[in-house]
Amino acid sequence: MRPDALAMHAIPLESDSKLPQPPPRDPESTRMFGEAAEAARVVERQLVRNAGDVNRVAAELKLRPNKAIVTLARGSSDHAATFARYLIETRLGLLTSSAAPSVSSLYESRSHLRNTILLAVSQSGKSPDLLASAEAARKSGACVVAMVNAEDSPLARLAHFTIPLSAGQELSVAATKSFIASLSAILQLVASWSGDAGLRAALEALPAQLQRAWQLDWSEAMARLRDAHSLYVLGRGVGLGIAGEAALKFKETAGLHAEAFSTAELQHGPLAIVRKGFPILVFAQNDETLGGIAHLVRELHDNGAEVMMTGLDVGVGAALPALDSNPATAPLLQIQSFYRMVNALAVARGYDPDRPRHLSKITETM
């Protein structure tokens, strides 16, 4: 056989990797498992590497006549931006709002953002709508701060200040370690900006706590959700962002329909479909929101819901283990424990969490 004929014969063999692959049988064999397990090392490296630069960025931002902060993100990064909103408003007292990327990318409308900070959070830094929005914000007078994993990305080059996530390569479609790195970058910036000694101490303890959180046993939640069709995921305050992230991960990795709500919003309509056996996962942190969340959990249980909770135990439902921590770092620890559980849940339900249907790693939204 001629060499060129052999090469032609080999072409179909190269495409075999594109054929549907069987789902994994061992949850610890997935890329998602391996990448999520790296979160503690990622955060430890990030906090050390970025300390000087974050202090300089915070010092620069404090000198500006800031009227507000506008966040810009999609997907998991947008859930990180929700965390940023509550942390910034409660720790810095600065009004924080989320930008709609299509306002710039599709409607071509120009907002007036003088004396505002645009906080853009992205893994790839390549999505066209985020770039269009960030460029428009910069032209309208905003100071653009990018938190991005790809340090050589267009978003990083466009920003006035870049804070690297330093999560390393992430091949699984489901963002895990990069999401936690986004939250820790936000925490480090706010701790430096506010001068909050308690928050600084919590950050120092965070890598070791993330390692411990990864080992916590959430198998009770997996057993309760293996045959579920739909559920609610609830949080409030700084915990609302991880509720949104968890709901997204249920959908994209385990094929399980999930909706995220603030516990304060549940009684404004969504409570109507809660019936006996309806599963609800509740995230809570030990701050001013805890009492109201505990009251709601009891009410949901009385209504027949199958309630699972972490960060509190009210004597009903299933209390999933959580570490005692600063309320601002509790969401990072809880989502780390959740990632291990949802990865195992996906495999148990016959899904490959690394290859969700119809999804790709970089989503180039226009």
C-alpha positions as CSV (number, residue, x, y, z in Angstrom):
1,M,0.0,0.0,0.0
2,R,1.4,3.4,-0.9
3,P,2.2,5.8,2.0
4,D,-0.4,8.3,0.8
5,A,-3.1,5.6,0.7
6,L,-2.2,4.6,4.2
7,A,-2.6,8.2,5.3
8,M,-6.0,8.4,3.7
9,H,-7.0,5.1,5.3
10,A,-6.0,6.5,8.7
11,I,-8.3,9.5,8.6
12,P,-11.4,7.8,9.9
13,L,-9.5,6.4,12.8
14,E,-8.6,9.9,14.0
15,S,-12.3,10.8,14.2
16,D,-13.1,8.0,16.6
17,S,-12.5,10.3,19.6
18,K,-15.4,12.4,18.4
19,L,-17.8,9.5,18.7
20,P,-20.0,9.4,21.8
21,Q,-18.0,7.9,24.7
22,P,-19.6,5.7,27.3
23,P,-20.1,7.4,30.7
24,P,-17.5,6.8,33.4
25,R,-18.2,4.1,36.0
26,D,-15.9,5.5,38.6
27,P,-16.6,9.1,39.7
28,E,-13.0,9.6,40.8
29,S,-11.9,9.0,37.2
30,T,-13.5,12.1,35.7
31,R,-11.7,15.3,34.9
32,M,-14.3,17.2,36.9
33,F,-13.3,15.2,40.0
34,G,-9.5,15.8,39.5
35,E,-9.9,19.5,38.7
36,A,-12.3,20.2,41.6
37,A,-9.9,18.4,43.9
38,E,-7.2,20.9,43.0
39,A,-9.1,23.9,44.4
40,A,-7.2,24.1,47.7
41,R,-3.8,24.2,45.9
42,V,-5.1,26.7,43.3
43,V,-6.4,29.1,46.0
44,E,-3.2,28.8,48.1
45,R,-1.1,29.6,45.0
46,Q,-3.4,32.4,43.9
47,L,-3.4,34.2,47.3
48,V,0.3,34.3,47.5
49,R,0.9,35.2,43.9
50,N,-1.6,38.0,43.8
51,A,-1.1,39.6,47.2
52,G,1.0,42.5,46.1
53,D,-0.9,43.2,42.9
54,V,-4.3,43.0,44.7
55,N,-3.1,45.5,47.4
56,R,-2.0,47.9,44.7
57,V,-5.3,47.6,42.8
58,A,-7.2,48.1,46.0
59,A,-5.2,51.2,46.8
60,E,-5.8,52.6,43.3
61,L,-9.5,51.9,43.5
62,K,-9.8,53.6,46.9
63,L,-8.4,56.8,45.4
64,R,-11.2,57.0,42.7
65,P,-14.5,58.8,43.2
66,N,-16.4,55.5,42.8
67,K,-20.2,55.8,42.7
68,A,-20.9,52.2,41.9
69,I,-19.6,48.8,40.8
70,V,-21.0,47.0,37.7
71,T,-20.3,43.3,37.3
72,L,-20.0,41.7,33.9
73,A,-20.1,37.9,33.5
74,R,-21.8,34.8,32.1
75,G,-22.5,31.3,33.4
76,S,-20.6,30.2,36.5
77,S,-18.7,33.6,36.4
78,D,-22.1,35.4,36.8
79,H,-22.8,33.4,39.9
80,A,-19.4,34.5,41.2
81,A,-20.5,38.1,40.4
82,T,-23.6,37.6,42.5
83,F,-21.3,36.6,45.4
84,A,-19.3,39.8,44.7
85,R,-22.4,41.9,44.8
86,Y,-23.4,40.9,48.3
87,L,-19.8,40.9,49.6
88,I,-19.0,44.4,48.2
89,E,-22.3,45.9,49.3
90,T,-22.1,44.6,52.8
91,R,-18.3,45.1,53.3
92,L,-17.7,48.3,51.3
93,G,-21.1,49.9,51.1
94,L,-20.8,50.4,47.3
95,L,-23.9,49.9,45.1
96,T,-23.2,46.9,42.9
97,S,-25.3,45.9,39.9
98,S,-25.1,43.4,37.1
99,A,-24.6,44.5,33.5
100,A,-26.5,42.9,30.7
101,P,-23.9,42.2,27.9
102,S,-26.5,42.3,25.1
103,V,-27.1,46.0,25.9
104,S,-23.7,46.7,24.2
105,S,-23.2,43.7,22.0
106,L,-26.7,43.6,20.3
107,Y,-28.6,46.8,21.1
108,E,-25.4,48.9,20.8
109,S,-26.5,51.1,23.6
110,R,-23.9,53.1,25.5
111,S,-24.3,53.4,29.3
112,H,-22.8,56.3,31.1
113,L,-20.3,54.7,33.5
114,R,-18.0,57.6,34.5
115,N,-16.8,57.1,38.1
116,T,-17.8,53.5,38.1
117,I,-15.8,50.3,38.3
118,L,-16.6,47.5,35.8
119,L,-15.7,44.2,37.4
120,A,-15.5,41.6,34.6
121,V,-15.2,37.9,35.6
122,S,-14.4,35.3,33.0
123,Q,-12.5,32.0,32.6
124,S,-11.5,32.4,28.9
125,G,-11.7,36.2,28.5
126,K,-12.8,35.6,24.9
127,S,-16.6,35.8,24.7
128,P,-17.5,38.4,22.2
129,D,-20.4,39.9,24.1
130,L,-18.3,40.4,27.3
131,L,-15.5,42.0,25.2
132,A,-18.0,44.4,23.6
133,S,-19.4,45.3,26.9
134,A,-16.0,45.8,28.6
135,E,-14.8,47.9,25.7
136,A,-17.9,50.1,25.7
137,A,-17.7,50.5,29.5
138,R,-14.0,51.6,29.2
139,K,-14.9,54.1,26.4
140,S,-17.7,55.5,28.6
141,G,-15.3,56.2,31.5
142,A,-15.4,53.1,33.6
143,C,-12.4,51.6,35.3
144,V,-12.2,48.0,34.0
145,V,-11.0,45.4,36.5
146,A,-10.8,41.9,35.0
147,M,-10.6,38.7,37.0
148,V,-9.7,36.1,34.3
149,N,-8.0,32.7,34.1
150,A,-6.5,33.2,30.7
151,E,-3.9,35.9,31.4
152,D,-3.1,36.6,27.7
153,S,-6.8,36.9,26.7
154,P,-8.4,39.9,25.0
155,L,-10.2,40.8,28.2
156,A,-7.0,40.9,30.2
157,R,-5.4,43.2,27.5
158,L,-8.4,45.5,27.5
159,A,-8.7,46.0,31.3
160,H,-7.0,48.7,33.3
161,F,-6.3,46.1,36.0
162,T,-6.1,42.3,35.7
163,I,-6.3,39.9,38.7
164,P,-5.3,36.4,37.5
165,L,-7.4,33.5,38.7
166,S,-4.3,31.2,38.4
167,A,-6.6,28.1,38.2
168,G,-4.4,26.5,35.5
169,Q,-5.8,24.4,32.7
170,E,-9.4,23.3,33.1
171,L,-10.5,20.7,30.5
172,S,-13.8,19.6,31.9
173,V,-16.7,21.6,30.5
174,A,-18.0,22.2,34.1
175,A,-16.1,24.9,35.8
176,T,-15.1,24.0,39.3
177,K,-11.7,25.1,40.5
178,S,-11.9,28.2,38.3
179,F,-15.2,29.2,39.9
180,I,-13.8,28.8,43.4
181,A,-10.7,30.8,42.3
182,S,-13.1,33.6,41.1
183,L,-14.7,33.7,44.6
184,S,-11.3,33.8,46.4
185,A,-10.0,36.5,44.1
186,I,-13.1,38.6,44.9
187,L,-12.5,37.9,48.6
188,Q,-8.9,38.9,48.4
189,L,-9.7,42.2,46.7
190,V,-12.5,43.1,49.1
191,A,-10.4,42.2,52.1
192,S,-7.6,44.4,50.9
193,W,-9.9,47.2,49.9
194,S,-11.9,47.2,53.2
195,G,-8.9,46.5,55.5
196,D,-11.0,43.8,57.3
197,A,-8.7,41.9,59.5
198,G,-11.3,39.1,60.1
199,L,-11.6,38.6,56.3
200,R,-7.8,38.5,55.9
201,A,-7.6,35.8,58.6
202,A,-10.4,33.8,56.9
203,L,-8.5,33.9,53.6
204,E,-5.3,32.6,55.3
205,A,-7.3,29.6,56.6
206,L,-9.1,29.0,53.3
207,P,-6.7,26.6,51.5
208,A,-6.6,24.2,54.4
209,Q,-10.3,24.4,54.9
210,L,-11.0,23.7,51.2
211,Q,-9.0,20.6,51.5
212,R,-11.1,19.5,54.5
213,A,-14.3,20.4,52.7
214,W,-13.4,18.2,49.8
215,Q,-13.4,15.2,52.2
216,L,-16.8,15.8,53.7
217,D,-19.4,13.1,53.0
218,W,-22.5,14.4,51.1
219,S,-23.6,10.9,50.0
220,E,-27.0,11.3,51.7
221,A,-27.8,14.1,49.2
222,M,-26.7,11.9,46.3
223,A,-28.9,9.0,47.5
224,R,-31.9,11.3,47.8
225,L,-31.4,12.9,44.3
226,R,-30.4,9.9,42.2
227,D,-33.9,9.4,40.9
228,A,-35.1,13.0,41.2
229,H,-36.6,14.9,38.2
230,S,-36.5,18.5,39.6
231,L,-35.5,20.4,42.7
232,Y,-35.0,23.9,44.1
233,V,-31.6,25.2,45.4
234,L,-31.9,28.0,47.9
235,G,-29.5,30.5,49.4
236,R,-29.4,34.1,50.6
237,G,-26.9,36.9,50.9
238,V,-23.4,35.8,50.0
239,G,-24.8,32.2,49.7
240,L,-27.1,33.1,46.8
241,G,-24.4,32.9,44.2
242,I,-23.5,29.3,45.1
243,A,-27.1,28.3,45.0
244,G,-27.2,29.5,41.4
245,E,-23.9,27.7,40.7
246,A,-25.2,24.4,42.2
247,A,-28.4,24.6,40.2
248,L,-26.4,25.1,37.0
249,K,-24.1,22.1,37.8
250,F,-27.2,19.9,38.5
251,K,-28.4,20.7,35.0
252,E,-25.1,20.5,33.0
253,T,-23.5,17.5,34.7
254,A,-26.3,15.3,36.1
255,G,-29.2,16.0,33.7
256,L,-31.3,17.2,36.6
257,H,-33.6,20.2,36.3
258,A,-32.9,22.6,39.1
259,E,-33.9,26.2,39.8
260,A,-32.1,28.6,42.2
261,F,-33.9,31.1,44.4
262,S,-33.2,33.4,47.3
263,T,-35.0,32.1,50.4
264,A,-36.6,35.5,50.5
265,E,-38.2,35.0,47.1
266,L,-39.5,31.5,47.5
267,Q,-42.9,32.6,48.9
268,H,-43.4,35.0,46.0
269,G,-44.7,32.2,43.8
270,P,-42.2,29.3,43.6
271,L,-43.5,27.8,46.9
272,A,-46.7,26.9,45.1
273,I,-45.3,23.8,43.4
274,V,-43.6,22.4,46.5
275,R,-45.4,19.2,47.4
276,K,-44.7,16.0,49.3
277,G,-41.3,14.6,48.4
278,F,-40.2,17.6,46.4
279,P,-36.4,17.9,46.9
280,I,-34.9,21.2,48.1
281,L,-31.2,21.8,48.8
282,V,-30.5,24.8,51.1
283,F,-27.1,26.6,51.5
284,A,-26.7,28.7,54.6
285,Q,-24.0,30.7,56.3
286,N,-23.8,31.9,59.9
287,D,-24.7,35.5,59.5
288,E,-27.8,37.7,59.7
289,T,-29.7,35.5,57.2
290,L,-29.4,32.3,59.3
291,G,-32.5,32.8,61.4
292,G,-34.8,33.4,58.5
293,I,-33.4,30.4,56.5
294,A,-33.9,28.1,59.5
295,H,-37.5,29.2,59.8
296,L,-38.1,28.5,56.1
297,V,-36.5,25.1,56.3
298,R,-39.0,24.1,59.1
299,E,-41.9,25.4,57.0
300,L,-40.7,23.5,53.9
301,H,-40.4,20.3,55.9
302,D,-43.9,20.8,57.3
303,N,-45.2,21.3,53.8
304,G,-43.8,17.8,52.9
305,A,-40.6,18.9,51.1
306,E,-37.6,16.6,51.2
307,V,-35.1,19.2,52.6
308,M,-31.4,18.9,52.5
309,M,-29.3,21.6,54.1
310,T,-25.7,22.6,54.8
311,G,-24.5,25.2,57.1
312,L,-27.4,24.6,59.6
313,D,-29.2,21.8,61.3
314,V,-32.8,22.4,62.6
315,G,-33.6,18.9,63.5
316,V,-35.6,18.1,60.4
317,G,-34.6,16.9,56.9
318,A,-31.0,15.9,56.1
319,A,-28.2,18.1,57.5
320,L,-25.2,17.8,55.2
321,P,-21.8,18.3,56.9
322,A,-20.1,21.8,56.7
323,L,-17.1,23.4,58.4
324,D,-17.3,26.2,60.9
325,S,-15.9,29.2,59.1
326,N,-16.2,32.9,58.5
327,P,-19.6,33.6,56.8
328,A,-17.8,35.1,53.8
329,T,-15.7,31.9,53.1
330,A,-18.5,29.4,54.0
331,P,-19.9,29.5,50.4
332,L,-16.5,28.4,48.9
333,L,-16.3,25.5,51.3
334,Q,-19.9,24.4,50.7
335,I,-19.6,24.5,46.9
336,Q,-16.4,22.5,47.1
337,S,-18.2,19.8,49.0
338,F,-21.1,20.0,46.6
339,Y,-18.8,19.5,43.5
340,R,-17.6,16.2,44.8
341,M,-21.2,15.1,45.4
342,V,-22.7,16.3,42.1
343,N,-19.8,14.6,40.1
344,A,-20.7,11.3,41.8
345,L,-24.4,12.0,41.3
346,A,-23.8,12.5,37.5
347,V,-22.0,9.2,37.2
348,A,-24.7,7.4,39.2
349,R,-27.4,8.8,36.9
350,G,-25.5,7.6,33.8
351,Y,-24.0,10.9,32.7
352,D,-20.5,11.9,31.9
353,P,-19.9,15.2,33.8
354,D,-17.0,16.1,31.5
355,R,-19.0,16.0,28.3
356,P,-22.4,17.6,28.8
357,R,-24.7,17.3,25.8
358,H,-24.8,20.4,23.5
359,L,-22.1,22.3,25.6
360,S,-18.6,23.3,25.0
361,K,-15.9,24.7,27.2
362,I,-15.8,28.2,25.7
363,T,-19.2,29.7,24.9
364,E,-18.8,32.6,22.5
365,T,-22.1,34.4,23.0
366,M,-22.8,37.3,20.7
